[in-house]
Amino acid sequence: MSSRHHPRRPVQHTTSKRIRAASFSVIVLLVLGTAGYLLLSAFTPRTPLPSANTIDISASMGGFSQDEIRVKAGVPITLRLTSVDNRYHTDGGGQHQWAVDELDVSVVAPPLGNNSVTFTPDTPGTYTFYCDICCGGRANPSMQGTLVVEA
């Protein structure tokens, strides 16, 4: 019987393999982490920060949170409409609208969500805003209000 003698590998060679494996692992983790961050940020909705001219109004089956809104003519405003109703409402599925025909403005908020529209009312006057998606539409007095554009 012959006995084979296995030569021992040099310690330096084993150490360099471990360093390469550790370096590779760190690079893989960095690449995967960066990819995950980029994917998450791409699919996360961004809510714009409110400006000084942001008007928040909520709508429910009971009506709007404000029945009168006052703004200055020539000043851009952002109207953020929030629906407090869920999708199980049979009339409109929880969506609500804020519209002013004379200003050609309309925004629809999804159930339990919000949506914004930015517009500049140039002509002073009194305008009717309404929701025509549910709740009896324009015929329902609680689903209407007045937008007053002041000079």
LINSULZI-V523650 format. One line per field, one symbol per residue. burial: 1 if it has 24 or more other ideal C-beta (glycine too) atoms within 12 Angstrom, else 0. A space follows every 10 residues. Layout:
burial=???
This chain:
burial=0000000000 0000000000 0000000000 0000000000 0000000000 0001111111 1011000010 1000001111 1111100000 0101111111 0010101111 1011111010 1000001111 1111100000 0011101010 0
